Amino acid sequence: MIELTKLNGQKVLVNPDLMELVEETPDTVVAFTTGRKIIVKEGRQEIQNLVKSYRKDIFAQ
């Protein structure tokens, strides 16, 4: 799971395997395969880095 921050400051844990799309419009919108969308403070590049780090941790075990 990766930790993201909603616009209201609430921290949420997200399963990156369910992420379908990350879009900056200018707010960052994360769309999931379930159809749900959330708006977060982190930018597209930061989310990409978090997902890469998450995957490295998974495959290193």
Contacts in CASP RR format, 6 or more apart in sequence:
PFRMAT RR
TARGET T0000
AUTHOR 0000-0000-0000
METHOD contacts of the structure
MODEL  1
MIELTKLNGQKVLVNPDLMELVEETPDTVVAFTTGRKIIVKEGRQEIQNL
VKSYRKDIFAQ
1 13 0 8 1.000
1 14 0 8 1.000
1 15 0 8 1.000
1 16 0 8 1.000
1 54 0 8 1.000
2 13 0 8 1.000
2 14 0 8 1.000
2 16 0 8 1.000
2 47 0 8 1.000
2 50 0 8 1.000
2 51 0 8 1.000
2 54 0 8 1.000
3 11 0 8 1.000
3 12 0 8 1.000
3 13 0 8 1.000
3 14 0 8 1.000
3 50 0 8 1.000
4 11 0 8 1.000
4 12 0 8 1.000
4 13 0 8 1.000
4 14 0 8 1.000
4 30 0 8 1.000
4 38 0 8 1.000
4 40 0 8 1.000
4 41 0 8 1.000
4 42 0 8 1.000
4 47 0 8 1.000
4 50 0 8 1.000
5 11 0 8 1.000
5 12 0 8 1.000
5 40 0 8 1.000
5 41 0 8 1.000
5 42 0 8 1.000
6 12 0 8 1.000
6 38 0 8 1.000
6 39 0 8 1.000
6 40 0 8 1.000
6 41 0 8 1.000
7 27 0 8 1.000
7 39 0 8 1.000
7 40 0 8 1.000
7 41 0 8 1.000
9 41 0 8 1.000
12 38 0 8 1.000
14 30 0 8 1.000
14 38 0 8 1.000
16 50 0 8 1.000
16 51 0 8 1.000
16 54 0 8 1.000
16 55 0 8 1.000
18 32 0 8 1.000
18 33 0 8 1.000
18 34 0 8 1.000
19 30 0 8 1.000
19 31 0 8 1.000
19 32 0 8 1.000
19 33 0 8 1.000
19 51 0 8 1.000
20 31 0 8 1.000
20 32 0 8 1.000
20 33 0 8 1.000
20 35 0 8 1.000
21 29 0 8 1.000
21 30 0 8 1.000
21 31 0 8 1.000
22 28 0 8 1.000
22 29 0 8 1.000
22 30 0 8 1.000
22 31 0 8 1.000
22 43 0 8 1.000
22 44 0 8 1.000
22 47 0 8 1.000
22 48 0 8 1.000
23 29 0 8 1.000
23 31 0 8 1.000
23 44 0 8 1.000
24 43 0 8 1.000
24 44 0 8 1.000
27 39 0 8 1.000
28 39 0 8 1.000
28 40 0 8 1.000
28 41 0 8 1.000
28 42 0 8 1.000
28 43 0 8 1.000
28 44 0 8 1.000
28 47 0 8 1.000
29 37 0 8 1.000
29 38 0 8 1.000
29 39 0 8 1.000
29 40 0 8 1.000
30 37 0 8 1.000
30 38 0 8 1.000
30 39 0 8 1.000
30 40 0 8 1.000
30 47 0 8 1.000
31 37 0 8 1.000
40 47 0 8 1.000
42 50 0 8 1.000
END
